[in-house]
Amino acid sequence: MENFVIIDGLKVRYIEEGSGATVLLLHGLALGSSLEVYAKNIPILAKAGLRAIAYDLPAFGLTSQPQDYSDEFRTEFILKFMDALGIEKTHIVGHSNAGTGPAMLALNHPNRLQGFIALTVFPLLPLLAEQRGGGVELPKNPPTLEDVRKSLERDFFNKSLITDEFVQLRYRMSTGKNFAAFLKARETEPDWYAGDAPLWKRFARTSLPKLYLYAKDDR
């Protein structure tokens, strides 16, 4: 069921189902990403006896656009969202670039986390030789409907999930204000591999229970 809550002046959309131990699911920072990526997971987790929650990150989906697009803001926003919903401690699932926030919470606020599942979070593994020095080029123009379909065809293993309805949804979440906000969010990302103690090394040393899930071709 779709809900909204006001946090720091932002209207935040989220879905919640079930009761029991809490699991918070964070979608990635790809263009057009939103809480819908977990729409099929939420009912299954609820049936398993969990309180499953997903929300549109600031600058994504139907959540309001923030003034601050930094990764630090998104990280602290996780705690503010938890406080708004009365969540003292939670398991977190983080996908792609959104996994850096939970990793930082594990370092700075370990008392708020019970465990972390990292879904293809590239900054939490060392770079392969062929990945070094290769930054991601951001798009200059909003995607067309066909661009969105091609992107999903490239990224999805199970092509049956790419319905016309999902393509339309992803397209709506990729254009207009969401496109401009996406660029701002990605432009402010720090270099997680800089220095002698990159994030993946610091996170690996934490005592937080963690599960890394990566598919064959993720890297």
C-alpha positions as CSV (number, residue, x, y, z in Angstrom):
1,M,0.0,0.0,0.0
2,E,1.4,3.4,-1.0
3,N,2.0,5.9,1.8
4,F,3.5,9.4,2.2
5,V,5.4,10.9,5.1
6,I,6.9,14.4,5.5
7,I,10.6,14.3,6.5
8,D,12.7,17.5,6.6
9,G,10.1,19.2,4.5
10,L,10.2,16.5,1.8
11,K,7.1,14.5,0.9
12,V,8.4,10.9,0.8
13,R,6.6,8.0,-0.8
14,Y,7.0,4.5,0.6
15,I,5.3,1.1,0.7
16,E,5.0,-1.1,3.7
17,E,3.7,-4.6,4.4
18,G,3.9,-7.2,7.2
19,S,5.0,-7.1,10.8
20,G,7.9,-8.5,12.7
21,A,11.6,-7.7,12.3
22,T,12.1,-4.7,9.9
23,V,13.8,-4.9,6.6
24,L,14.4,-1.6,4.7
25,L,14.9,-1.9,0.9
26,L,16.8,0.9,-0.9
27,H,16.6,1.1,-4.7
28,G,19.7,2.1,-6.7
29,L,20.6,5.4,-8.2
30,A,20.1,4.4,-11.9
31,L,18.0,6.8,-14.0
32,G,14.3,6.0,-13.4
33,S,14.8,3.8,-10.4
34,S,12.1,3.9,-7.7
35,L,10.6,1.7,-5.0
36,E,8.8,-0.3,-7.7
37,V,11.9,-2.4,-8.1
38,Y,10.9,-4.1,-4.9
39,A,7.2,-4.4,-5.6
40,K,7.4,-8.2,-6.1
41,N,9.7,-8.7,-3.1
42,I,7.7,-6.8,-0.5
43,P,4.7,-9.3,-0.3
44,I,7.1,-12.3,-0.1
45,L,9.1,-10.8,2.7
46,A,5.9,-9.9,4.6
47,K,4.6,-13.4,4.2
48,A,7.9,-14.6,5.7
49,G,7.2,-12.7,8.9
50,L,9.0,-9.4,8.2
51,R,8.0,-5.8,8.2
52,A,9.1,-4.9,4.7
53,I,9.5,-1.3,3.7
54,A,10.8,0.5,0.5
55,Y,10.8,4.2,-0.2
56,D,11.7,6.5,-3.1
57,L,15.0,8.1,-2.3
58,P,15.2,11.9,-2.4
59,A,15.4,13.0,-6.1
60,F,13.9,9.7,-7.3
61,G,10.4,8.4,-7.9
62,L,7.6,10.4,-6.4
63,T,9.6,11.7,-3.4
64,S,10.1,15.5,-3.4
65,Q,13.3,17.0,-4.8
66,P,15.8,17.9,-2.0
67,Q,18.1,21.0,-1.8
68,D,21.0,18.7,-1.0
69,Y,21.9,16.0,-3.5
70,S,25.0,14.7,-1.7
71,D,25.6,11.1,-0.7
72,E,26.0,12.3,2.9
73,F,22.5,13.7,2.8
74,R,21.1,10.4,1.5
75,T,22.9,8.5,4.2
76,E,21.6,10.6,7.0
77,F,18.2,10.6,5.4
78,I,18.0,6.8,6.0
79,L,18.1,7.5,9.8
80,K,15.6,10.3,9.5
81,F,13.2,7.9,7.6
82,M,13.7,5.3,10.2
83,D,12.9,7.8,13.0
84,A,9.8,9.0,11.2
85,L,8.5,5.5,11.0
86,G,9.5,4.6,14.6
87,I,12.2,2.1,13.5
88,E,14.9,1.7,16.1
89,K,16.9,-1.0,14.3
90,T,16.6,-2.6,10.9
91,H,18.1,-5.0,8.4
92,I,18.9,-3.1,5.2
93,V,19.0,-4.2,1.5
94,G,20.9,-1.7,-0.6
95,H,21.2,-2.0,-4.4
96,S,24.0,-0.6,-6.5
97,N,25.2,2.9,-5.5
98,A,22.5,3.1,-2.8
99,G,24.5,0.6,-0.8
100,T,27.1,3.1,0.2
101,G,24.7,4.7,2.7
102,P,24.1,1.6,4.8
103,A,27.9,0.9,4.7
104,M,28.5,4.3,6.1
105,L,25.8,3.8,8.8
106,A,27.6,0.5,9.7
107,L,30.7,2.6,10.4
108,N,29.1,5.6,12.1
109,H,25.8,4.3,13.6
110,P,26.2,0.5,14.0
111,N,23.6,0.5,16.8
112,R,20.9,1.2,14.2
113,L,21.6,-1.8,12.0
114,Q,21.0,-5.5,12.4
115,G,22.4,-6.6,9.1
116,F,23.1,-5.5,5.5
117,I,22.5,-7.3,2.2
118,A,24.6,-5.7,-0.6
119,L,23.0,-6.2,-4.0
120,T,25.7,-5.5,-6.6
121,V,27.1,-2.6,-4.6
122,F,30.3,-2.0,-6.6
123,P,32.1,0.4,-4.1
124,L,32.1,-2.5,-1.5
125,L,34.5,-4.6,-3.6
126,P,38.0,-3.8,-4.8
127,L,38.1,-2.6,-8.5
128,L,39.2,-5.1,-11.1
129,A,42.1,-4.1,-13.2
130,E,39.9,-3.3,-16.2
131,Q,37.7,-1.0,-14.1
132,R,40.3,1.4,-12.9
133,G,40.3,4.9,-14.3
134,G,37.0,4.4,-16.1
135,G,34.3,6.8,-14.9
136,V,30.6,6.6,-15.8
137,E,29.5,9.1,-18.5
138,L,26.2,10.6,-17.6
139,P,23.5,11.2,-20.3
140,K,23.1,14.7,-21.7
141,N,19.5,14.3,-22.6
142,P,16.4,12.6,-21.1
143,P,15.8,9.1,-22.5
144,T,13.2,8.2,-25.1
145,L,10.8,5.4,-24.4
146,E,12.9,3.2,-26.7
147,D,16.1,4.1,-24.8
148,V,14.4,3.0,-21.5
149,R,13.4,-0.3,-23.1
150,K,16.9,-1.0,-24.4
151,S,18.4,-0.2,-21.0
152,L,16.1,-2.6,-19.3
153,E,16.8,-5.3,-21.9
154,R,20.5,-4.9,-21.2
155,D,20.2,-5.0,-17.4
156,F,17.5,-7.6,-16.8
157,F,18.2,-11.3,-16.9
158,N,14.5,-12.2,-16.7
159,K,13.1,-10.4,-19.8
160,S,9.5,-11.4,-18.9
161,L,9.7,-8.6,-16.2
162,I,10.0,-6.0,-18.9
163,T,6.3,-5.4,-19.5
164,D,4.9,-2.4,-21.4
165,E,3.6,-1.1,-18.1
166,F,7.0,-1.3,-16.4
167,V,8.7,0.4,-19.4
168,Q,6.1,3.3,-19.2
169,L,6.7,3.6,-15.4
170,R,10.4,3.7,-15.8
171,Y,10.1,6.3,-18.5
172,R,7.9,8.5,-16.4
173,M,10.4,8.2,-13.5
174,S,13.3,9.1,-15.9
175,T,12.1,12.4,-17.4
176,G,11.2,15.9,-16.3
177,K,12.3,16.9,-12.9
178,N,13.5,13.4,-12.2
179,F,16.1,13.6,-15.0
180,A,17.6,16.9,-13.7
181,A,17.6,15.5,-10.1
182,F,19.3,12.3,-11.2
183,L,22.1,14.3,-12.8
184,K,22.6,16.3,-9.6
185,A,22.6,13.2,-7.5
186,R,25.2,11.4,-9.6
187,E,27.4,14.4,-10.0
188,T,27.9,14.8,-6.3
189,E,29.0,11.2,-5.6
190,P,32.4,10.9,-3.9
191,D,35.3,8.7,-5.1
192,W,34.8,5.7,-2.8
193,Y,38.2,4.3,-3.8
194,A,40.3,7.3,-2.9
195,G,43.0,7.1,-0.2
196,D,44.6,4.3,1.6
197,A,41.4,3.2,3.3
198,P,38.7,3.0,0.6
199,L,35.1,2.3,1.8
200,W,35.2,-1.4,0.9
201,K,38.2,-2.0,3.3
202,R,36.6,0.0,6.1
203,F,33.2,-1.7,5.7
204,A,34.8,-5.2,5.5
205,R,36.3,-4.7,9.0
206,T,32.9,-3.9,10.7
207,S,31.3,-6.6,12.8
208,L,27.9,-6.0,11.2
209,P,26.5,-9.3,9.7
210,K,26.7,-8.8,5.9
211,L,25.7,-10.7,2.8
212,Y,27.1,-9.8,-0.6
213,L,25.0,-10.8,-3.6
214,Y,26.5,-10.4,-7.1
215,A,25.6,-12.0,-10.3
216,K,27.9,-13.6,-12.9
217,D,28.2,-10.5,-15.1
218,D,27.8,-7.7,-12.6
219,R,31.4,-6.6,-12.7
